[in-house]
Amino acid sequence: MASSKKQTRLLFDSVWRVDKANEKFGSCKDGNTIIILQPGRSPVKPYIRIPEGMYAIVQHHGKDVDYVYPDGRRSPLWPAGFHRASLFTKVAYLITMQNVVFDTPVKGCKTADDVTVHIDMCLVFRIMGDIEKGEDPMLVKRFVYELGPQGLETQLRDAQEEAVRALARSVEHTEVYSLRDGTVKERFQNSLQLRAPAPIPPIEGDYDDEEESKEEETPVLAVPVKFLAVDGDVKNEDQVPQARILYSVTEDIKRNLNKQFNPYGVEISSVSITNVVLPQNFETQMEEKTTYQSAIKEQTMKQQSDMQLLQYKEEIDTTKLSKRMRRMEETEAGSRQCAEIQKEIDMIGADTKLIEAQILQEQNVRCSKIQADASLAIAKITAETEMIQTEIKAACDAEVTKILAERDALLLKMQADVDRLEALGDARVKEILAAAEGTAAIKLQKQRDFMLQMQRLDITSAMAANKEVVIVGNGSKNMLADVFVAQQKSNLLLNINGLQTV
């Protein structure tokens, strides 16, 4: 039997730089928790700095110095931030404002039946002195100078051990596990004349109400509120029930610790029992007892369940039989009703068919008459339409013929006018051209001769450039050469004098 908890150690430490203070306060190794730090002072900086989340006590030449607010209020604790100060002024102490967890494993506690148990208790505390919460800042100085971390640790451990040992001595080992929820049950009989209320009959189908009502537990209320709860079953109203008182021992311990440590600036915010360890043989014995009780309860519940299942089965079979008989009766009655309804449906169907035949015959007669009248009306309308179409076509043809005749006459007249105008225009053009040529014939004679000569030169030049052309004449002295050349170029023969070409 061993406890896994380690004793928390509350320490006083030093730090050179104030910016490491939060890291120091936040570190907790092997249960060592720093409560107060003594920071260093830089000899070259004309100011001091106080981090957030901690109380600060400032000294000048070793004497505590109060902080003066702008409104004239004085406080022994300096607020966070930068403050101008001489080289002889320093931050003497930094005290954490955080909640601190303090674990105290108490070993070798004796119960009322002399069984040794181990109980682990944990409490959470903080140092009082926050002005924003309306607390007295002088409590911080009293804690630092009168109590300190080691004194607080020793007194807390002693007070917790005393409370835990007294608590363990007040209960038996079978009830020691109930300490983990922070409650103790003190039982006494005939303390009050209580009358139990009349039992409520169970609702049909809910067979566990009676069993649940026997095992129902009364909720726990915090100290100092105390209340009474009835233990056991009450058979009649004249029986005096057994009563018990439930109260929270952790709240009682917290109240007593606060009475002891509040004057020194320490507030306990919560107390809890985290673990209870019994000897191995007692744990095994209690486990076997619980298992045996659970087995008995399981057998009882199984027997009740079997009885309920048998009762349910009988009720189900009875219900099924009655339902089957009722279904047969309903089926027979329904068959009779169906036969009567079918007979009525058949009669209605026959009447409906007769009415439908009459309606169909009348409909055919009316349709035939309507078709004949429609055919006659259509024939009349068709004849009238053809007559109107013929009249319209004849009128249109006559109008078209008249329009075409007028158009042809107009075209002939317009063509005649055009021909006359063209003849007049041509005559006038010819007359102008004749006059112009007569006037220009003398002036253009030399130009025309020059143009004629130039054309001849162009022809000669073209013939000279053409290799396929051979030129011969009548007065040539070398006729053999001319014939020879003519035979080579038989495809072309030119007679210059006679202007013959081959």
HELIX and SHEET records of a PDB file:
HELIX    1   1 VAL A   18  LYS A   20  5                                   3    
HELIX    2   2 ALA A   21  GLY A   26  1                                   6    
HELIX    3   3 ILE A  131  LYS A  133  5                                   3    
HELIX    4   4 MET A  138  ARG A  142  1                                   5    
HELIX    5   5 PHE A  143  LEU A  147  3                                   5    
HELIX    6   6 GLY A  148  ARG A  169  1                                  22    
HELIX    7   7 HIS A  173  ASP A  181  5                                   9    
HELIX    8   8 ASP A  209  GLU A  215  1                                   7    
HELIX    9   9 VAL A  249  PHE A  261  1                                  13    
HELIX   10  10 ASN A  262  TYR A  264  5                                   3    
HELIX   11  11 GLN A  280  LYS A  443  1                                 164    
HELIX   12  12 GLN A  445  ALA A  465  1                                  21    
HELIX   13  13 MET A  479  GLN A  488  1                                  10    
SHEET    1   A 3 ARG A   9  VAL A  15  0                                        
SHEET    2   A 3 ASN A  32  PRO A  39  1                                        
SHEET    3   A 3 CYS A  28  LYS A  29 -1                                        
SHEET    1   B 5 ARG A   9  VAL A  15  0                                        
SHEET    2   B 5 ASN A  32  PRO A  39  1                                        
SHEET    3   B 5 THR A  89  THR A  96 -1                                        
SHEET    4   B 5 MET A  54  HIS A  60 -1                                        
SHEET    5   B 5 LYS A  63  VAL A  65 -1                                        
SHEET    1   C 2 TYR A  47  ILE A  50  0                                        
SHEET    2   C 2 GLY A  81  ARG A  84 -1                                        
SHEET    1   D 2 TYR A  67  VAL A  68  0                                        
SHEET    2   D 2 ARG A  74  SER A  75 -1                                        
SHEET    1   E 3 VAL A 100  LYS A 110  0                                        
SHEET    2   E 3 THR A 116  ILE A 127 -1                                        
SHEET    3   E 3 VAL A 266  VAL A 277 -1                                        
SHEET    1   F 3 THR A 183  PHE A 188  0                                        
SHEET    2   F 3 GLN A 242  SER A 248 -1                                        
SHEET    3   F 3 PHE A 227  ASP A 231 -1                                        
SHEET    1   G 3 ILE A 471  VAL A 472  0                                        
SHEET    2   G 3 LEU A 494  ASN A 495  1                                        
SHEET    3   G 3 GLN A 500  THR A 501 -1                                        
END                                                                             
